[in-house]
Amino acid sequence: MTFSYVDFCLYSNFDLAVRRPSSTRLLEPLKHPGVPTIAVSLEHGTNTPNSYAHFPMDGVFVQKTDALALALASRQFREPALDALWHSMLSVKPLLDFLIPPSEAVRYMEDSSAYSFSGIMACAQWMSRADWSRYNYYARRVRYIKISEGDDMVTTFCFHALSVCSSHPTLLPNLRFLHWGYFVAHQAFYHLPLFVGSRLTTLALDMEILQASDITALVSVFSTVRISCPSLNELVLLNQFHETIGEGNAGVTELLLSTFPSLKFVDIRCETQEDTWACLAKMPQLRSLKSTFLPGEEGTDDPAYPMGDALKPKQDNFVSLEHLTVVTKNIIGFIKLLASLSPPRNLKTLDIRTLKCPTASEIEIFAKVLPSCCLPTTLTTLCLASARTGLCDALDSAPPLPASTLFAPFLQFRNMQCFTMRWCAVELDNAFLNNVAVAWTQLRSLNLYGSDHQLHSPTTTVQGLIPLAKHCHRLERLLIPVANLDCDVPVQEFPDGGRKASVDSVVDLILRGGNMDEPSETATKLKQFLKEVFPGWTRRLRQPRFIEAS
C-alpha cells in the first residue's frame, strides 16, 4: 500500500486544488528540524476545534497538521501518523470517496437531486467493484466520527447504495464513538446501522432529527443497533437548538432508553418527561446520569418537576447510580427525586444546578434530606450551583443563614474531596471553614465563589484559612471570599512549615469588603501570612466583577 500527499489531504480537509502536488508519487523522507516538537504536540495536542465539542476527552489528541508533518518527515512515522489522522473524523465523505467519486455518484441520480431504484442499484454495483482493500486500509483506523453532512443529496444517495451493496464488510470495524449530527438529512438516519459495529461504546444523537419519525422504523433501527453493538454502554442525547421537544418526537427518548436497558452512562441534554425518569430509574446498570437540559425563559415558571413527580420510593430505583448531574428549575424538584432513593444509594458525585437560586429555607430542607439518600462513606464530590443568568430573587426572600448552620448535616460525609457552593442565600463564616477542615480531612478543592454569584457579604476572614491548612493535608485548590484583608502572621501554628504546595496548588481570595488599596502594612502582613501558611502555592487576590451593597 503506497501513501501519498493526496491521501493526507483527503481526510485532513486540505484544499486539494491548492495543495495537491503535480504527481501523486510517494514523497521522499524530508529533513524536518522540528520533529521532536511535533512529536510532543502529537501526544499532547490541546487546540480542539468546536466541531469536536461532543467528542470524548480522548477522542481528539492530535492536530492533523502536526501528524502530516510527522509523516512527511520520515517513512517511520507513516503508520502512527495515519492512525492519528484517521483516529477522529468530522465527516464520512473521505471514506465514501474511496468507493465511488462524487461525480460518478451524481451520474446515477435523476437531476442530481432525486433517487430511483435503478440508480441506487447501479451505484451499488459500482461500489461492489471498488477497491475495498484501499477503503479498509483507512477505515480500520477510525475510532471516533461525527456524521453531519447537511442536506448532502450525494452522500445520502451513497448511503442508500451502501445499504443494498452485497460486498461491503463492516464499514467502521473499530469505531468506538459515533455522533449522528443534526444536519444529516432526515431520511439518512435510517441508515445509521451501516456505521455501527461490535466495538461501538458511545452513541450520540441530536434529537431534533427524530421529529415526526416513523416509530415503527425507529424500533427497527434501534433494535438493529442493539444487536450489532454488544459493547454499547453510553448514550448521549443532544439538543442542537436547546428547544423543548414537541409532540412530533414525543416518546422517542423513552423508546431509546427502553431499547438499551443495560447502559451504564446516560447524558441527556434535551427535555425530559415523567416517563423519561421512570425509564431511567429502572436501568439496573446505570452508573452515571447527566440531565442538563436548560429550558428557555418561557418555561422557567412551570411548576412541574418530572424528575420527582414520576417516581415513588422503591428499592429498585437507580440501584447502581454513582454519579448524578442534574439541572432543575427549583431545588424542590430535586428533593422529590432524592425522596425516591430508598434505601440510601452509593452516590460518589452529585452536581446540582438550579435555574432559580434556592432560599435559605429551601437549602435547609435540602441539607437535611441529602444525608438520608446518600451513604456517608461514599460521597466525595458535591457541587451546588445556580445556572441562572438574571438577578437572584433569593436575596430578597429572607435574611441569609450562616453556612456553619445550613451545611452542618453535610459534615457527616467524611470522605468529601471536592465541595463547590455557589448559592446566594448563604452567609459564609469562619466557623464553617473550621468545621469543614475538621470533618473533611481528605478535602482537595473548596470553591465558594462564582463570577456571577451575588452572595451576601461574608464574615469569613483570611485568618479563617488556618484550620484548612492545618487539617486538610491533600488540599490543592481554594477559592474563598473574605470580608477584609486583616490578618496576623501565625506564630508556631505550623511546626512543619505550613501546607506545602503540590503540583499547581492555588489559593484564590475574593475581597468582598474593604479596599484593594490597603495600606502597605496590611499588604505586607497578608503576603507574609500566605507565604507561611501556603508556601509554594500560587496566591491570588482580586475583587469580584461587581460588589452588591450589604
Salt bridges, closest charged atoms under 4 A:
ASP7 OD1 - ARG134 NH2 2.44
GLU28 OE1 - ARG75 NH2 3.91
GLU43 OE1 - HIS44 NE2 3.64
GLU79 OE2 - ARG78 NE 3.61
GLU79 OE1 - ARG141 NH2 2.77
ASP83 OD1 - ARG141 NH1 2.59
GLU104 OE2 - ARG107 NH2 2.27
ASP152 OD2 - LYS93 NZ 2.69
ASP206 OD2 - HIS179 NE2 3.28
ASP267 OD2 - ARG269 NH2 2.76
ASP302 OD2 - LYS329 NZ 3.68
ASP309 OD1 - LYS336 NZ 3.19
ASP316 OD1 - LYS282 NZ 3.07
GLU322 OE1 - ARG287 NE 3.69
GLU322 OE1 - HIS323 NE2 3.81
GLU322 OE1 - LYS348 NZ 3.74
ASP351 OD2 - ARG353 NH2 2.91
GLU476 OE2 - ARG444 NH1 3.39
GLU493 OE1 - LYS470 NZ 3.64
ASP508 OD2 - ARG540 NH1 3.98
ASP508 OD2 - ARG542 NH2 3.17
